[in-house]
Amino acid sequence: MTFVAQPFEQIADDLLTAMTGGVAREEHQFIGSGETYSVASPDVMPESISVSGQVGTTFVRFDRDIDYALDFTSGTIKWKDGGGARHPDDRTYFYINYYRAETPRRLTDRNPGSVTFLLATAFAREFAVVQKQMSFIYESAFVDLATGSSLDHVAALLGITRKDARFAVGEVVFVRDTPAAGDITIPAGTAVATERGETFETVERRTLSRGQLAVSSAIRAMVEGAAGRVDARTIKIINRPIFGIDGVVNREATAFATDKESDEALRRRIRGALERAGKASVEAIKLALLEQVPGLNDTNVQVVERQDAAGLVEVKFGLGDAVDSELVRRVDDAILSARAAGIRVTHNLPRPGGASQSPSGRPLIAEGARPPLHLPADIVSRSAAGVLDLQVAVLVRLLDPALSAAQKDAVESEVRERVSGYFESLPMGAPVIHSKLLGAVIAHAAIADAIVRLGPVGATDPDIEDNLDTEGRKARVASVSIGVSLMAEPVTIDVLVQLTAGAPPAQAGDIDRVRQALEALSATGARLITAQDVQAAVTSALTSASLAGSDPIAINASYGDTGRQLVNAERIELAEHHVARWRNVTLQAEDAG
């Protein structure tokens, strides 16, 4: 839950309701649209009820008959589904204002211009200003929300300072040999370098539009001082090649900056520092190599975590004969600076006078990475010449299962973009590296775990969880061919069945038949299991005993993803990713006394 400033109108309404004898801000926690929420006072005037709460990053007043339905007889509300209906965020609190029929009121005039109205709105304005200030203070603690000096303070926690006139700036031009067939995006933070190893990064997002041959972008040196001052036409290397871009060049010499680094550029450096600080990913090792060793880029470096040996990471370089002792030393230093404790990293660079060794001095393990899989020729031939059309299925487990539907949609959209981005940047003929694709998905801040499966377009269900050879073609995947869904999560259900008094003890065969009937009930794929459904299944399975009384079934359920508990439930609602698991099925005779 985040802090959200409440608008002036809501604060004023709360004050006027309280001052004129009503009940203001009665608190209720939203635990699902299937629940019914009742006000605390029995003499509520239903027509006076108003409801407000938090949706995403805003505080809103909900609309009657659109967002929720009001029962005028009992004074209860029930949230609606579909049709544009809004709900409070899961597990947040919403508030109900109303008047009671039997409450005496000394103040009754809440119309504009009245003394009551003027007092309430005057105080509400001051309180709304304080709320906005609190919201600003709250946002100032987060990298993605802080701005200006507040962002400087956040960066200082990591020992990072905003770049200023000590860092050289300039401009580069990204070029291609033929007009672009479509728009090509060059992300902000794209690293470029000279052949001697001076590294710069773009400070803005640029797009080479369809039909163009070149696009320029401002750059800033990644180290301060004279090292960032380079001559014209010396920046020639793109550290991480961009598919569709053939080269880069600076037509003018770089010079020292006259303005400070932008907030977005500083945020990008903070995120990079956080990613490398934990030394907990192969990406941290790769970033250290690309930034600290001249001549290395995405096309000649591969960092892979061994699946058959825990704690072992292999780094492979495609540098040919252009290797000397100084390069090996720099590689060793970069690896050791980014390697986490207990993780062994090996590489394939030869050492002068000896075999290839790891930074620890031990010989490099000879086994290579798993060879990529090959698709049958008839399947490959279904794609257009020069390309290999694939589909991707992604299953994710969220760190916070209680995200709202809008937030889950945003995560799904970002996962699709990450998958699309990986394939867009994949060079022609390069194999699809499963661990890289999985890493791109699981690096999302909201995702705890993920499964990624590949397959050719037209396959019934993608089932490849391995590297895939593209047969010399360009691998591509359309957005509609990327499926994103939640991993199956268990909902464990316990059932207690009361039999008639004097019934014989339950036999193993009875319990087995009841369990089979319940499993058959859930196997239908129904998203709603009611107590009546369970009772019907139990009754059909019992042959030698009858159920006791009018309410013989007790059902408890536990949701594995959210931890939600249901006791003596009348109904169990299952989302698309939920799977019912019948845990304890107990048959016991009713007490004769």
Rosetta blueprint (number, residue, H / E / L):
1 M L
2 T L
3 F L
4 V L
5 A L
6 Q L
7 P L
8 F H
9 E H
10 Q H
11 I H
12 A H
13 D H
14 D H
15 L H
16 L H
17 T H
18 A H
19 M H
20 T L
21 G L
22 G L
23 V E
24 A E
25 R E
26 E E
27 E E
28 H E
29 Q E
30 F L
31 I L
32 G L
33 S L
34 G L
35 E L
36 T E
37 Y E
38 S E
39 V L
40 A L
41 S L
42 P L
43 D L
44 V E
45 M L
46 P H
47 E H
48 S H
49 I L
50 S E
51 V E
52 S E
53 G E
54 Q E
55 V E
56 G L
57 T L
58 T E
59 F E
60 V E
61 R E
62 F L
63 D L
64 R E
65 D L
66 I L
67 D L
68 Y E
69 A E
70 L E
71 D E
72 F L
73 T L
74 S L
75 G L
76 T E
77 I E
78 K E
79 W E
80 K L
81 D L
82 G L
83 G L
84 G L
85 A L
86 R L
87 H L
88 P L
89 D L
90 D L
91 R L
92 T L
93 Y E
94 F E
95 Y E
96 I E
97 N E
98 Y E
99 Y L
100 R E
101 A L
102 E L
103 T L
104 P L
105 R L
106 R L
107 L L
108 T L
109 D L
110 R L
111 N L
112 P L
113 G L
114 S L
115 V H
116 T H
117 F H
118 L H
119 L H
120 A H
121 T H
122 A H
123 F H
124 A H
125 R H
126 E H
127 F H
128 A H
129 V H
130 V H
131 Q H
132 K H
133 Q H
134 M H
135 S H
136 F H
137 I H
138 Y H
139 E H
140 S L
141 A L
142 F L
143 V L
144 D L
145 L L
146 A L
147 T L
148 G H
149 S H
150 S H
151 L H
152 D H
153 H H
154 V H
155 A H
156 A H
157 L L
158 L L
159 G L
160 I L
161 T L
162 R L
163 K L
164 D L
165 A L
166 R L
167 F L
168 A E
169 V E
170 G E
171 E E
172 V E
173 V E
174 F E
175 V E
176 R L
177 D L
178 T L
179 P L
180 A L
181 A L
182 G L
183 D L
184 I E
185 T E
186 I E
187 P L
188 A L
189 G L
190 T L
191 A E
192 V E
193 A E
194 T E
195 E L
196 R L
197 G L
198 E L
199 T E
200 F E
201 E E
202 T E
203 V L
204 E L
205 R L
206 R E
207 T E
208 L E
209 S L
210 R L
211 G L
212 Q L
213 L L
214 A E
215 V E
216 S E
217 S E
218 A E
219 I E
220 R E
221 A E
222 M L
223 V L
224 E L
225 G L
226 A H
227 A H
228 G H
229 R L
230 V L
231 D L
232 A L
233 R L
234 T L
235 I E
236 K E
237 I E
238 I E
239 N L
240 R L
241 P L
242 I L
243 F L
244 G L
245 I L
246 D L
247 G E
248 V E
249 V E
250 N L
251 R L
252 E L
253 A L
254 T L
255 A E
256 F E
257 A L
258 T L
259 D L
260 K L
261 E L
262 S L
263 D H
264 E H
265 A H
266 L H
267 R H
268 R H
269 R H
270 I H
271 R H
272 G H
273 A H
274 L H
275 E H
276 R H
277 A H
278 G L
279 K L
280 A L
281 S L
282 V H
283 E H
284 A H
285 I H
286 K H
287 L H
288 A H
289 L H
290 L H
291 E H
292 Q H
293 V L
294 P L
295 G L
296 L L
297 N L
298 D L
299 T L
300 N L
301 V E
302 Q E
303 V E
304 V E
305 E E
306 R L
307 Q L
308 D L
309 A L
310 A L
311 G L
312 L E
313 V E
314 E E
315 V E
316 K E
317 F E
318 G L
319 L L
320 G L
321 D L
322 A L
323 V L
324 D L
325 S H
326 E H
327 L H
328 V H
329 R H
330 R H
331 V H
332 D H
333 D H
334 A H
335 I H
336 L H
337 S H
338 A H
339 R L
340 A L
341 A L
342 G L
343 I L
344 R E
345 V E
346 T E
347 H E
348 N L
349 L L
350 P L
351 R E
352 P L
353 G L
354 G E
355 A L
356 S L
357 Q E
358 S L
359 P L
360 S L
361 G L
362 R L
363 P E
364 L L
365 I L
366 A L
367 E L
368 G L
369 A L
370 R L
371 P L
372 P L
373 L E
374 H L
375 L L
376 P L
377 A H
378 D H
379 I H
380 V H
381 S L
382 R L
383 S L
384 A L
385 A L
386 G L
387 V E
388 L E
389 D E
390 L E
391 Q E
392 V E
393 A E
394 V E
395 L E
396 V E
397 R E
398 L E
399 L L
400 D L
401 P L
402 A L
403 L L
404 S L
405 A H
406 A H
407 Q H
408 K H
409 D H
410 A H
411 V H
412 E H
413 S H
414 E H
415 V H
416 R H
417 E H
418 R H
419 V H
420 S H
421 G H
422 Y H
423 F H
424 E H
425 S H
426 L L
427 P L
428 M L
429 G L
430 A L
431 P L
432 V E
433 I L
434 H H
435 S H
436 K H
437 L H
438 L H
439 G H
440 A H
441 V H
442 I H
443 A L
444 H L
445 A L
446 A L
447 I E
448 A E
449 D E
450 A E
451 I E
452 V E
453 R E
454 L E
455 G E
456 P E
457 V L
458 G L
459 A L
460 T L
461 D L
462 P L
463 D L
464 I E
465 E L
466 D L
467 N L
468 L E
469 D L
470 T L
471 E L
472 G L
473 R L
474 K E
475 A E
476 R E
477 V L
478 A L
479 S H
480 V H
481 S H
482 I E
483 G E
484 V E
485 S E
486 L E
487 M L
488 A L
489 E E
490 P E
491 V E
492 T E
493 I E
494 D E
495 V E
496 L E
497 V E
498 Q E
499 L E
500 T L
501 A L
502 G L
503 A L
504 P L
505 P L
506 A L
507 Q L
508 A H
509 G H
510 D H
511 I H
512 D H
513 R H
514 V H
515 R H
516 Q H
517 A H
518 L H
519 E H
520 A H
521 L H
522 S H
523 A H
524 T L
525 G L
526 A L
527 R L
528 L E
529 I E
530 T E
531 A H
532 Q H
533 D H
534 V H
535 Q H
536 A H
537 A H
538 V H
539 T H
540 S H
541 A H
542 L L
543 T L
544 S L
545 A L
546 S L
547 L E
548 A L
549 G L
550 S L
551 D L
552 P L
553 I E
554 A E
555 I E
556 N E
557 A E
558 S E
559 Y E
560 G L
561 D L
562 T L
563 G L
564 R L
565 Q E
566 L E
567 V L
568 N L
569 A L
570 E L
571 R E
572 I E
573 E E
574 L L
575 A L
576 E L
577 H L
578 H E
579 V E
580 A E
581 R E
582 W E
583 R E
584 N E
585 V E
586 T E
587 L E
588 Q E
589 A E
590 E L
591 D L
592 A L
593 G L
